[in-house]
Amino acid sequence: MRQKRKAETRSLLVEAGLTVFAEHGLELATLDDVAATAGFTKGAIYRQFPSKGAFLLALFEQYAAVARSGSAARQAPWFIPLTIQFASQAT
């Protein structure tokens, strides 16, 4: 039961992170914003991820999984804004 709850919390945080970073941008989004959107405190992020970098890596991994999975998954409202942000960061 505890492992299931931990996985659910992690999933909610990642989904909130994708949404918040898409809305506010990579430079302006904060972990406080992510936690509030997910209905948790910032401490919940650090209980799931050892650092902000690890959290950002999890967000990118989820983004990449969606990018590879097909056009239906790419309909998530955060997908296009994050694609544009990642592309602008790469240049």
Steps between C-alpha positions, in 0.01 A plus 500: 500500500776744589686433174180560304441831678861603440467421129173696482658799672796488265268482199293797623815704557639422155171586331477825697862576413435456130198729522670769708818506292291519181295790639774704670806402301816320597653813649206623708327187630579410860478182701259684732271555198526132407427382853201733535358389165531135605348571842819430696777691672843546346625242749299236314713564192818449697361181657450363150808646328846559651544841333338754270720362223366149558145636486571683175652184356182308589297768321716472191480120508119518512500757218724273290278197568198694377692625196583142404158352572296638213282790399213429741726543802641821356161665550589575864464877549860530621660319204521780240609776743775279641611395152546867410685572825732200463574597140579859597731380781683272257588784261 
